[in-house]
Amino acid sequence: MAEDQHANVAWNERGTPVSTRFDDPYFSLEDGLAETRHTFLAGNDLPRRFRPGFHVAELGFGTGLNMLATLIAFRAAGAAGPVHFTSFEAYPMAADDMARALAVFPEAAAVAGDFLDVWRRGERRADLGGFIVEVIEGDARETLPRWQSRADAWFLDGFSPAKNPELWGEGLLAEVARHTAPGGTATTYTAAGFVRRGLEAAGFVVERRPGFGRKRHMSVARLEERA
Ligand SMILES: C[S@@+](CC[C@H](N)C(=O)[O-])C[C@H]1O[C@@H](n2cnc3c(N)ncnc32)[C@H](O)[C@@H]1O
């Protein structure tokens, strides 16, 4: 992979990775794991909705923290698999950087080993005991239109819309909707007007809910079941 396709990471004083390409942290400076649980798990009503074949998809794999939080929830719920977790990532992070980022969250670090071994080998698919992870590399604007599956729950986790607008555009959100099962959901920490309008234009019904920490609002979108 060309050097400029890798993640460019700096570290702040609390050990949070910050993208120098996008000038934005990979997760909340307050508590990344708690933010994931609030925004993406509770927002999508997980783990309650898990059932065999359930598919979670994500825009922006980053450190893998969201994936590991989902794995922890899957295991703790004793949910029946397989559950799929597919993530789209343009600038994959090095395994050592992922491990360093995750070390701040002992719960996540404790379950990360098998996945990091797979990732370090350059493989992008892992079966973590009925929890199947796949990371599709490349710009999501190019890879998602070609994806052959549909997700039941989406984690929309690009960097902030102001800094990473290409991951929040109408065209991509329409592809998210096209790759969502009827009744499926999509959540994001942002309640930016143009993101909510993009989700609505794509066919989602969008609701604002209290955000994590200092964020007043986040967005929960649901694709109505068609008759
Ligand atoms: C906020 S971070 C994701 C954090 C991640 N979910 C985690 O658990 O650590 C945003 C991610 O989106 C990726 N990204 C930015 N633009 C992208 C694009 N056009 N296509 C795919 N991924 C992109 C970045 O490289 C970064 O990893």
PDBQT file of the ligand as one rigid body, heavy atoms in Angstrom, charges set to zero:
ROOT
HETATM    1  C1  LIG A 301     -13.306   8.822  13.915  1.00  0.00    +0.000 C 
HETATM    2  S1  LIG A 301     -12.282   7.692  13.077  1.00  0.00    +0.000 S 
HETATM    3  C2  LIG A 301     -13.064   6.111  13.350  1.00  0.00    +0.000 C 
HETATM    4  C3  LIG A 301     -12.855   5.563  14.729  1.00  0.00    +0.000 C 
HETATM    5  C4  LIG A 301     -13.132   4.089  14.810  1.00  0.00    +0.000 C 
HETATM    6  N1  LIG A 301     -14.490   3.726  14.516  1.00  0.00    +0.000 N 
HETATM    7  C5  LIG A 301     -12.629   3.455  16.087  1.00  0.00    +0.000 C 
HETATM    8  O1  LIG A 301     -13.371   2.632  16.683  1.00  0.00    +0.000 OA
HETATM    9  O2  LIG A 301     -11.501   3.730  16.455  1.00  0.00    +0.000 OA
HETATM   10  C6  LIG A 301     -12.695   7.964  11.358  1.00  0.00    +0.000 C 
HETATM   11  C7  LIG A 301     -12.097   6.945  10.401  1.00  0.00    +0.000 C 
HETATM   12  O3  LIG A 301     -12.611   7.202   9.088  1.00  0.00    +0.000 OA
HETATM   13  C8  LIG A 301     -11.584   6.934   8.156  1.00  0.00    +0.000 C 
HETATM   14  N2  LIG A 301     -11.907   7.600   6.894  1.00  0.00    +0.000 N 
HETATM   15  C9  LIG A 301     -11.838   8.927   6.618  1.00  0.00    +0.000 A 
HETATM   16  N3  LIG A 301     -12.247   9.173   5.343  1.00  0.00    +0.000 NA
HETATM   17  C10 LIG A 301     -12.587   7.964   4.813  1.00  0.00    +0.000 A 
HETATM   18  C11 LIG A 301     -13.086   7.544   3.537  1.00  0.00    +0.000 A 
HETATM   19  N4  LIG A 301     -13.324   8.437   2.551  1.00  0.00    +0.000 N 
HETATM   20  N5  LIG A 301     -13.357   6.232   3.359  1.00  0.00    +0.000 NA
HETATM   21  C12 LIG A 301     -13.146   5.323   4.349  1.00  0.00    +0.000 A 
HETATM   22  N6  LIG A 301     -12.664   5.660   5.572  1.00  0.00    +0.000 NA
HETATM   23  C13 LIG A 301     -12.381   6.957   5.798  1.00  0.00    +0.000 A 
HETATM   24  C14 LIG A 301     -10.352   7.453   8.852  1.00  0.00    +0.000 C 
HETATM   25  O4  LIG A 301      -9.158   6.932   8.326  1.00  0.00    +0.000 OA
HETATM   26  C15 LIG A 301     -10.590   7.018  10.303  1.00  0.00    +0.000 C 
HETATM   27  O5  LIG A 301     -10.027   5.758  10.572  1.00  0.00    +0.000 OA
ENDROOT
TORSDOF 0
